[in-house]
Amino acid sequence: MEFSNLSQMFYYQAQKRGKKRYLSFEEKHYTYSEASEIISRTARLFKSKGVKKGTKVVVLLNNSPEFVFSVFALFACGAVAIPMNVFFKDSEASYIINDSETEFLISGGAFTDVISGIRVKSPNLKEVFSYDNEVPYSVNIYEEGARMSGEPVDAPLKPEDLAMFIYTSGTTGHPKGAMLTHSNIIKNLEGFSPVLGSSEKDRFLVMLPMFHTYTFTACLMLPTFQGASIIILASVMEMKKKSFKKLLIFQRPTFLLGVPQVFAALAKSPMPAWFIKFIYPIKIHVSGGASLPMEIFEQFKKKFGKPVIEGYGLSEASPVASFNPLSKQKPGTVGVPILNVEAKIVDQDEIEVPRGTVGELILKGPNIMQGYWKMPKATDDAIRNGWLFTGDMAVMDDENYITIVDRKKDLIIAKGMNVYPREVEEVIYKFPGVEAVAVIGVPSVEQGENIAAYIQPKSGEIINEKELRSYLKRELANFKLPRTIKIIDNIPLTATGKVLKRQLKEMVKNGRL
């Protein structure tokens, strides 16, 4: 079945699979038909309040069925969904709301404080929708939606219409909105679903944040595309609870998308061999968000007897670009380009280099974004002659398997989340007594990278680390907080005052800092 948009994709499956279980969350279960009715009522409510084709709407919700209901209701309206990082403080959230020209916000009681700050800092926000009565002056979706028709909503959409903005951190310190169309996402699903070997018989376990582009596409859109079932966990922390084993036994998930630390935790878990052999139900394990260390790959395979499928993606590619095929995996690589995606490794002159030579990875295909919202220069820098320049340094072998070597830019991936040093540095610079600061990523087997901040105080000034950490907690999302803070006499600088981060990293690596 060829789908022209994501709303059509959902309604097709709802009609075809009606009574099949679609979503499970704690004690709640929804069939495709039940989800379809809620989504339709929600879409009609949104429309009655002014949400229409092209309207920008931010979704600020924790992992829940309501997140799924919200995005498909927005697609049914023809609106542009903007999943928001749930760890953001109000200033970070307001930047995205103002930059994207968002008119509506969908959220809930867990974010009451953040919403209060957003309302002050985002005067163009017209309405807040919520699924409970804990958000003051909001429209209750369940109560108001109950008055609406549950008949499917026909979205007036073309494949090339915008479906989402995925905000990704930028080197300027401000996030950039990657504009993705319905076709971008659907073509991405068509491209990588054959590699995974998943089908409508699978039950996808969602534990990573749903706002994350990898989770959104691989654990929400993919199972819907295939007519499969989705089991939702509130967070990855649920793995540590006794109820997780019950979930494995009784709900029998078959597909797990995780970041490296998830598989590190599973490899070290006290799960007995007999349980793994006779009861453990998960057949497909996929790692994304950060490079999977070989040590974790080997530990997991030894314990569970199954490999972890490692892939590569980025928001600008909707996001999947490559995967290790089950037919022939090469541990340490991110596999081969998915169907209909081309990949090349080029030098600084944009000339393709010989196989086995390190260069920048560039991509081309129907999954590549339309550009960055209101950032034509950044778009032109990222997409040249139809090719997306990823900023990642990589090498490709004779069989087209790609190995990511390093990042051209200074991006840090901490716990699977993208953090650009400059954004953290900008905040630290505002703290009294700071002369210079450099934020770098320090390799960590379990976390991917830890954030380390090296700070040079002004002459005669003393920086109180405890006060600095308290300040940072107020200003930054938790995943952006430096794990290590060191006050040093001199940060290595160029003659023009630019921090020599490569030299700094070498000093840290060699134990000189």
N, C-alpha and C positions, 0 to 999 in steps of 0.2 A: 504494500500500500504506500503510495506516494502522498506525503502530507505537505500541504502548502503553508501551514502555520501550526504553532504549538497547541492552540486551542482546539483546532480540528483534530490533532493527534489525540488529545485527551478524550474528547467526545466520541471519537471512533472506538477507542478501547472501552469506554464506559458502555456504549451500546452493545459492543460485541461480548463483553465479559460480565455485564450486569451484576450478578450475585457473587462474583469472585471477590475475595478479600483483597482490598487495595492497600489500605493503611492500617498499621497497628501501632499504638502508643500507650504504654502502661496497660490500663484495663480497658482502653477504648479500641474499638475495631470498626472500620468503615469498608463497605463493599464499594465497587466501582460506581454502582447506581446511587448509593447514599452520598458518596463524595460528589458525584455529578449534580445532585440536587442542591447540596450546600454551595457548591461553586456557582451554579446558575443563579441562586437567590442572592449570593454575595455580589455577583457581577451586575445584576439588575439594581441592587442597592447602590453600588458605586456609580452606575450610570445616572441614577436619579439625583445624585449629588454633584454631577458635573464631570465625572471621569469619562473621557472619550478617547478616540484614536489619537495617539501621540502624547496624551497626558503623562507627565512624569510622576511616579508614585514610589516612595521609599517604603520598603518592608523591613521593619525592625522587630523581629520576632525570634525567640529561641527555637530550637528544634521542636517541632510539633506538627500535627496534622494541619493546624491553622496556617502555618507557613505555606504548605502545599495548596490549600484552598485559596489563599490570597494571590499567589502568583498566577494560578490558572484562571482565577476570576479576572485578574488584570488583563491577561492575554485575551480573554473572551470580550473584554471592552475595547481591545486594540491599544491599550495603554502600554507604557514603557515601565517595566518593573526594575527597581533599583534595590537589590538586597543590600542591607546595611550590616556592617560588622557590629555584632552585639557587644563587643568589648569597648567600643568607642565612648569617650566622654562627650558631653553636649557640644563642646566647641568643635570637635572633630566631626561629629554628625552634622552640625549646622553648616560647616564648610561644604559638605557634599550636597546637602539640601539646597543651599543657596546657589552653588555652582551649577547644579543640574536643572535649576528652575523648577524644582519639585513643588507641586501644589497640594499634594495629599500625603499623609503618613499613616501607615498601618502598624499598630504596635499593641502593647498590653501593659498590665499593671506592673510587671517586672521592671519597666523602664520609666516609671512615673517621674523620677528625678531628672532623668535625661530629657524627657519630653518637656518638662518645665523650662529647662535651659534652652531647648530648641525653640520653643515658642517666643522667647525673648529675642533670640539671635536670628530668627528666620521669619521676618514679618510678612513674607509673601505666602506662607503656608496657610491654605484655606481651611483645611479640615483634618482632624485626627480620627481615624477609625480604630476601634479596639474590639477584642473578643470578650471583654469582661467589663465590670462597672468600676474598676479601680482607677481608670484614667479620667480625671475631671474634664468636663466639657468635650467629651468625645462621643462619637456615634457608635453604639453597640451593634456590631455586625450581626450577631445571632438574634438579638431582639428585633432590630429593624428589618433584617433580612427575612425573618419568618413571615412577613407580610407580602413578600415578593413571590412571583411564580418560580417554580423549580424546573421549568422547561429549559432545555439547552439554549444557549445564546449564540447566535450566528455572528462570529467576529468578522468585520469588514476588512479583512487583511490579505495582503499579498506577501509572497515569500520574502521580498526585499524590504518589507516594513520593519522598523525597529522593534525588538522584543525586550531588550535589556540594556542597561548600563552596568558594567562591572568596574567599580572604581579600584584602580591599582596604584600603588605608591609610585611617585615619580621622583626623579633626581632633583627637581626643583623644591622638594619638600612638601608639595601639595599633591594629593591623589589626582589621577587622570581618569576620566570616564571612557572606558573602551566601549564603543557602540556596537552591539551585536544584533543582527537581524534574526528573524525566525528561520530563514534559510541557513544562516551561519550555524545555528545550533542543531538543526535537523540534519544537515549535511555532515556535521561532526559526529552525530549519533550513527548515521549510516556508515561513516568511515571507520569507527573503532569498535562498534558492537560485534562484528564477525571475529575480531581478534580474541575477545574475551571468552567466547564460547558460552555466553549466557543466553537465556531464553525466557519465554513466558512462564516456565515452570520454576524459575528461581525466586528466592525471597531475599531481597537486598537489605542488609543491615546498615542503617545510617547512624553513625556515632560522631562523625566529624561535624563541625558547624555547617548548617545548610546554606548559609550565606556565601560560603567558600565556593569559588567557581568549579573546582574539581568535584566537590560533593554534589553541587547543584546539578551538574551535567551527568556525572557517572552514577549517582545514587538516587536522583529524583527524576530527571528527564529520561535516562536510559530505561529504567524499569517501566515507566509509563509508555515509552516508545515500543517496548516489547510486550506490554500487557502483563507484567510480572507484579509481585507484591513487595511492599516496602514495610520494614520493621524499624520504627524510629526509637532511638535512645536520646534522652535529654542531653547527654554529653558523653565524651569518651571516659569520664570518671565512673560511669556506670559499670565499666569492666571490672572495677575493684570490688563491687558489691556481690553478695551471695546470690542475689536475684539474677545475675548475669548467667550463671550456670543453669538456672531454671529456664531462662529464655532459650539457651542453646538446646536444652532437652525438649521443651514443649513447643516452641515456635519454629525451631529448625531452620534458622537462616542459612543460606547457601552461598552468599556473596558478601564479601567484606572489603570495603575501601578504607585504607588507613594511611597514616604517615609513619615514617620509620620507627618512632617511639612506641607505636601501637604494637608493631611486630616484635620489638625488643621486649616489651612487657609480656607478650604471649610466650615468647621463647623462654623467658625466665619464670613463667608462672608454674605453680605446683601441680598443674593439671596432670594426672597420672596417665601412663601409657595406655592402659585398658580403656580409659575414657576417650582418649584421642582415637583409638583404633575402632571402637564399637559405637560411640555415641556422638563425638564431635561432628557437627553437620556441615560446616563451611567447606565448600569445594574450591571456590575461586577467591584468591587473596590478591588484592591490587594495592600497590604502594604508590603514593603520589605526594605532591607538596614539597618534597625535598629529596635529594639523592639518598638512596638506600645503601648504607655501608655494607660491604661484603660480609663483614663479621656477623651482622644481624641476619643477612640473607642465609648464611650457612647455618647459624644457630637455629633459625626457624625451620629450615628444611630438614635438619637432623631430627628435631623434636616432632614435627608434624608430618614429615614424609611428603610434603607438598611444597612447590616453589611459590615464591611471591612474585607476581607479575609486576615488573616495574615499567612505568611509562614516563612520558615527558609532556608537559603542556604549559601554557601560560594564558592568562585572561584574554589576551589579544587573539588567541587561536581557538576560542570558544569552549574549552581550552585545550583539548587533546590533540597532540601532534604526532606522537609515536608510541608504540607499545612493543614489548617483547612477545612475539607470538608463542603460543603454547607448543606449537610444533617444533620450534627450535629457539630455546632461550639462551642468551649470552649474559650471564650474571655480570654486573658491573656496567652494563650498557643500558640505555633506555629504549632499546629495540630499534625497529625500523619504522619509517613513516607510515601512517595509516592510509587507508584507501583514499585516493584522489588528492593526497597531500604530497607535494614535492619538497625535498630538503637538499640544501647545498651547504658546503663549508667554504667560506670565502676569506680572502685576505683584506687588508685595509684599503685596497684599490677595488674591492668588490669583484675580484677575479677568483674563480673557483680554484681551490688548491688540490694537489694530488691526494689520493686516499692515504690515510695515516698521518696527515699533516694537520696541525691544530690551526683553527681559524674561527671566524664567527659563524654561528649557525643561522641560516635564513630559511624561511618557509614560504610556500605558496599553495593556495588551495581555496575551496569554497567556504572554509571555516574561518578565514581571516577576517578580522573586524573591519568595519567601515571606516574607522578612524577614531580619534579622541574627540570627545565633545568639546566644541569651542576652542580647540587647540590645533589649528591648521599647520603650524610650524612643527609641532611635536608629531603630528600625523605624517607630514612629509619626511621627517627624519626617520620615522619608524617603518614606513612603507614606501619602497622605491621600486618603480617598474613592476608593481604587483607583488613584490617580495617583502615579507615581514622580517626586519632585522631584529633578532631576539635579544642581542646584547650578551648572549651566552657563548663562551668559547667551547668548542667541541672538536671531536675528531670522528671521521666516518671510515669504516673498514670496507673491504671489497664486496661485502654482502649487504651493504647499506645500514649496518648497525651503528648507532650513534652513541658516543660516550661523551658526557658533559665533563669538561676539564675544569673550568673556572667560570666566573662571571666577569664579563667585560666591565660592568658597572659595579657599584659597591653594595648591591643588594644583599641583605642578610635574610636568611630563611630560618626563623626561630620557631620551633614547634609547628612547622608547616605553614607559618604565617609570614608574609612578606613585610620586611622592615627596611626602610632606607635610612642609612645613618644620618643623613643631613637633617631629616625631620626631627630626630632625637637630639642632634647637636644644636639645632635652632632653639629648642626648649632649654637645654643646659646653658647655652650662652646667656640666657636671660637671668640666670641665677647670680646673685651678687658675688663678686670676687673672681669670676672666671675670665681668664685671659685667652685661653685657647682650649679647644676640645676636639678629640677624635674618637669616633665610635666605629668599632670594627666587629666583625663576627669571628668568634673563636670556635674552631671545630669541636663538635661534641658527638660521640657515637650515638647517644640516645636522643638528643634534642635536635640534631642536625647542626645547629650553631647556637652558641650562647652570645648574648650581646655584651660587649665590654666597652666601657667608656674610660678614656684616659684624659685627665683634666690637668691643665697647667694654670695655677692660680696667678692672679695679679701680684706684682711685687708688694710684699708686706702684708698680703691678705692670707687669711686662713679659712679654708672651706670645710664646713662641718658636714661630714658625709651623711649623718642621720637626718639632718635638716634637708639636705639635698634629695635624699630618697623620698622623704615625705612630700616635698615639692613635686617631684616627678610623678608620684602616684596620683597627685591631683590633676596633672596636666596631660598624662599619657595613658593610653590603654595598657592594661597589664602586660600584654605580650610584647610591648615595645620597651618595657623597663629593663635597663642594663642589669645583668646578673652580677657583673663585676664592675666596680668603680675604683679607679686608682688615681690618686693625686700624685703627679710627677713634676719634677722641676722643669723639664724641657720636652716639648713635643717636637719631633723632627719635622722641620719645615723647609720648603724651597726658598730661594732668594726672594720670591714674590709673596711669601707667606702662606703658600698652599701646603696643607699637611701631606707628608710623605707616608701614605697609608701602607704601601707595600713594605717600606722600611720598618714601620711600626709593627706590622704583622710578623716580620722576620725577627724583630727584637723580642716579641712575645713568644714566638715559636722556639727561640733559642734560650729562653729563660732569663733574658736581660731586663725584663719588665715584670 
